Amino acid sequence: MSSIYKTEDLAKLILRLTVGGLMLFYGIAKIVNLQTLEFIKNQLTELGMHPVMAYGVYVGEIVAPLLIIIGIYSRFGGLLITINMLFAIALVHMHELLTLNEHGGWQLEVQLFYLVGGLLILLLGSGRYAVKPD
């Protein structure tokens, strides 16, 4: 067996801890700063969606990261983060789609990181180092 296959589970753990751990900060910020939830409700209402969907941000930014970090239903957590980021881009960041930041990087690189990270966890699974490996 090649050494690359021996490190695959470690790479999945690092991916899970990075994506889940960093996304959790956004969820905690939404708990601490409740005005953010009102902003999301307003954005949803403007698009003709029910404002109760705004509570999904807690699912995508608290529940999903915890599932991913612990390693329980990691693929489902990856799906939730992917959906969460699609909503975030559509509701808040769409006007930044073709813009660069002050350093020359793409304005949506952080959002893309979480979108792709969630998608990778969905596709790859948790690996062996998880409470419930899949």
DAHUUR-V668525 format. One record per residue. RES is the residue in three letters. PSI is psi in degrees with one decimal (NA if undefined). OMEGA is omega in whole degrees, -180 to 180 (none if undefined). Layout:
res;psi;omega
RES;PSI;OMEGA
RES;PSI;OMEGA
//
This chain:
res;psi;omega
MET;133.6;180
SER;151.8;-179
SER;-22.5;179
ILE;-35.7;-179
TYR;-24.2;178
LYS;-22.3;-179
THR;-1.1;-177
GLU;-43.1;180
ASP;-35.7;176
LEU;-40.4;178
ALA;-39.8;178
LYS;-39.4;178
LEU;-45.6;180
ILE;-42.1;177
LEU;-46.7;-180
ARG;-46.2;-178
LEU;-36.4;-180
THR;-54.4;-178
VAL;-49.1;-178
GLY;-44.3;-178
GLY;-43.8;-180
LEU;-36.9;179
MET;-32.9;-179
LEU;-32.1;176
PHE;-38.6;179
TYR;-39.2;178
GLY;-42.4;178
ILE;-40.6;178
ALA;-34.6;179
LYS;-28.8;176
ILE;-42.8;-178
VAL;-37.2;-176
ASN;86.6;-174
LEU;-14.3;177
GLN;-26.9;179
THR;-39.5;180
LEU;-39.0;177
GLU;-40.0;178
PHE;-44.8;-180
ILE;-42.0;177
LYS;-44.0;179
ASN;-41.7;179
GLN;-43.3;179
LEU;-42.2;180
THR;-41.3;178
GLU;-29.5;179
LEU;4.9;178
GLY;15.6;178
MET;158.4;-180
HIS;133.7;-177
PRO;-19.6;179
VAL;-20.6;178
MET;-18.2;179
ALA;-28.2;179
TYR;-14.3;175
GLY;-21.9;178
VAL;-33.2;178
TYR;-35.0;177
VAL;-45.2;-177
GLY;-23.2;-174
GLU;-3.4;175
ILE;-57.2;-177
VAL;-51.6;-178
ALA;-47.3;178
PRO;-37.6;178
LEU;-40.8;176
LEU;-43.5;-177
ILE;-45.5;-179
ILE;-47.5;-178
ILE;-34.1;-179
GLY;39.3;175
ILE;121.0;-178
TYR;48.2;-177
SER;-38.9;179
ARG;-42.3;178
PHE;-41.4;176
GLY;-41.0;177
GLY;-39.5;176
LEU;-43.4;180
LEU;-41.5;178
ILE;-39.9;178
THR;-47.2;179
ILE;-43.3;179
ASN;-43.5;-178
MET;-33.5;175
LEU;-41.5;176
PHE;-43.5;-179
ALA;-43.2;179
ILE;-44.7;-178
ALA;-39.4;-175
LEU;-35.7;-169
VAL;-35.1;-168
HIS;4.0;-176
MET;-34.9;-180
HIS;-12.5;180
GLU;4.1;-172
LEU;-40.3;-176
LEU;29.4;-178
THR;156.7;176
LEU;154.2;176
ASN;-178.6;-176
GLU;-13.1;-180
HIS;0.7;179
GLY;-3.0;177
GLY;163.8;179
TRP;134.9;-178
GLN;-28.3;-176
LEU;21.9;-176
GLU;-35.3;179
VAL;-44.3;179
GLN;-40.0;178
LEU;-37.9;177
PHE;-48.6;-179
TYR;-37.9;178
LEU;-50.1;-180
VAL;-39.2;177
GLY;-45.5;177
GLY;-41.9;179
LEU;-40.9;178
LEU;-41.3;178
ILE;-39.6;176
LEU;-45.4;-176
LEU;-36.9;-174
LEU;-28.2;-176
GLY;-174.4;-172
SER;-28.2;-171
GLY;-176.8;-174
ARG;-29.8;-176
TYR;71.9;-178
ALA;156.7;177
VAL;-42.6;179
LYS;84.9;-178
PRO;143.5;175
ASP;NA;none
//
